[in-house]
Amino acid sequence: MDVEARTNSERSSMPRFFNLEMLMFTLVVLSGMVLVWTLATPQYNMVLLAVTGLVFTLSLVVVIRLVMDPDSVRARQSDAMLRLASQTLDCMKDGMTRDAAQTICSLLLPSTAGIAVAITDRDCILGYSGFLEAENPSGSIIRTHATHATIADGSMRILRSPEEIGFQPGSTIQGAIIVPLKVSGTIEGTLKFYYRHARDISETQKSIAEGFGRLLSTQMAAAALDEQTKLAASMELKALQSQINPHFLFNTINTIASLVRTDPARARVLLREFAVFYRRTLEDSADLIMFEREMEQTRRYFTFEIARFGADRVELREDIDGRVGEMLVPPFLVQPLVENAVRHAMPAEGKLVITVFGHIDGDDIVIGVADDGVGMTEEARQNILHPASGQGMGIAVKNVHDRVLGYFGQGSRMDVESQPGRGTRVTLLMKDGVSRQEAMAHDLLKAN
């Protein structure tokens, strides 16, 4: 039986053990009370006394057997460790911060025979709980040579004297276990358990230290990977910002220039809007913005396309649920899709109608852009989903897709439907987007 199956088996047996223990303990208490009451009666019933004494004795024996039963002990220990592991993981949602480290040390201390628990990074103490806690505040420089040695070679250390640890002879702390915290093969810190006596370091204590060292290392690696994913999304966003379509830039400037003589008032308005548009484009590097702000930028962009092509050639429509406007989304979701439609879907004659839609489907947020333009072939559709080059709007649309996955996770996706002569529809599904808003809002406030 593998570890997972054994753990599940132990967890499923816990209620049975605990219920039986409670039943037998109740019988012990009740029979004991009856036994005392019977003995206190001047003329007690011998039969009742014998039966009560027998029930009390048998119940007490069963309770002792249950308490000492190895399976029951393992079940209780497994339950305690699983609960502790769950609490520890909850503390590390933002990685191994100082607050997280301090909380974890406080959680681990009661589960060990040690008198102190500490977590460090490569240079200083992140968290410390227990004996001499006031003398080891978060941020203090690491002082023990054994900790530096563990960081240097990545080896777990079992230390059985103050001198081995790096303390003075006669120190209250006589033993320690130091476990390296590894992320992608690099030592990022240590988890330390300190003991009053070296004899307190049992095999159980070693297993607890090593197990939680691996757990914390795994969670630190997961937090680092999540941070790298967000950083990559941010870098892709900056790359998108730097790839502002030069044709759009020149066309807009030429349009405004042509209006300077024919319609100066409109030219001034467009010039102001153009300045705001580019300032917002360069400033909108926040992880998340209100969807309504994204729509404001999209409408601003579209005013330049109307000025260039005319209202008889392009039109922007909106079919957006009011609740979607209040949702937090990554910036540059809609405007690149609308720009892509203008560039590639414009028919030779007639009007191109582009519709931005958004609605909530259960806990999911659905946002997209549809047009009634020229459509595209299957090859062109596949190139949008998997662009072969690193330039142009193909990569911009892929960037939109990648950032949706980066922020909203597994189950989120981008669908592209198109038929030549019938138009194109790009749909972004943000899985569980509604339920994630509170967490994302918290991250946004913290970032600001």
NORCOR-V856337 format. One record per backbone hydrogen bond with DSSP energy under -0.5 kcal/mol. CO is the residue of the C=O (numbers start at 1). NH is the residue of the N-H. If there is no record, write none. Layout:
co = <CO,CO>
nh = <NH,NH>
This chain:
co = <2,3,4,5,6,7,8,9,10,11,11,13,14,15,16,17,18,19,20,21,22,23,24,25,26,27,28,29,30,31,32,33,34,35,36,37,38,41,42,44,45,46,47,48,49,50,51,52,53,54,55,56,57,58,59,60,61,62,63,64,65,69,70,71,72,73,74,75,76,77,78,79,80,81,82,83,84,85,86,87,88,89,90,92,95,97,98,99,100,101,102,103,104,105,106,108,109,115,116,117,118,119,119,120,123,124,125,127,129,130,132,133,137,140,144,145,146,147,148,149,150,157,157,159,161,162,162,165,168,172,175,176,177,177,178,179,180,181,181,183,186,186,189,190,191,192,193,194,194,195,195,197,198,200,202,203,204,205,206,207,208,209,210,211,212,213,214,215,216,217,218,219,220,221,222,223,224,225,226,227,228,229,230,231,232,233,234,235,236,237,238,239,240,241,245,246,247,248,249,250,251,252,253,254,255,256,257,257,258,259,263,264,265,266,267,268,269,270,271,272,273,274,275,276,277,278,279,280,283,286,289,290,290,291,292,293,294,295,296,297,298,299,300,301,301,302,303,304,305,306,310,310,313,315,315,317,319,321,321,323,324,325,327,329,334,335,336,337,338,339,340,341,342,345,351,352,352,353,354,355,355,356,357,358,359,360,361,361,363,363,364,365,365,366,367,368,369,370,371,374,377,378,379,380,381,382,384,391,392,393,394,395,396,397,398,399,400,401,402,403,404,405,409,413,415,417,419,419,423,424,425,425,426,427,427,428,428,429,429,430,430,432,434,436,437,438,439,440,441,442,443,444>
nh = <6,7,8,9,10,11,12,13,14,14,15,17,18,19,20,21,22,23,24,25,26,27,28,29,30,31,32,33,34,35,36,37,38,39,40,41,41,44,44,46,49,50,51,52,53,54,55,56,57,58,59,60,61,62,63,64,65,66,67,68,69,73,74,75,76,77,78,79,80,81,82,83,84,85,86,87,88,89,90,91,92,92,93,95,97,101,102,103,104,105,106,107,108,109,110,111,112,131,194,129,192,126,127,190,142,121,139,119,117,133,135,136,140,125,148,149,150,151,152,153,154,159,178,176,165,166,167,146,171,174,195,159,179,193,157,191,182,188,189,186,183,188,181,120,179,118,177,115,116,174,175,200,201,202,206,207,208,209,210,211,212,213,214,215,216,217,218,219,220,221,222,223,224,225,226,227,228,229,230,231,232,233,234,235,236,237,238,239,240,241,242,243,243,244,249,250,251,252,253,254,255,256,257,258,259,260,260,261,262,263,267,268,269,270,271,272,273,274,275,276,277,278,279,280,281,282,283,284,285,331,329,293,294,295,296,297,298,299,300,301,302,303,304,304,305,306,307,308,309,310,313,314,352,317,354,356,358,324,325,326,327,292,291,289,338,339,340,341,342,343,344,345,346,374,353,315,354,372,317,357,370,319,368,321,366,362,363,364,434,435,361,367,430,359,428,357,426,355,424,421,381,382,383,384,385,386,387,395,396,397,398,399,400,401,402,403,404,405,406,407,408,409,412,429,427,425,422,423,419,371,417,427,369,415,429,367,430,413,431,365,433,436,437,440,441,442,443,444,445,446,447,448>
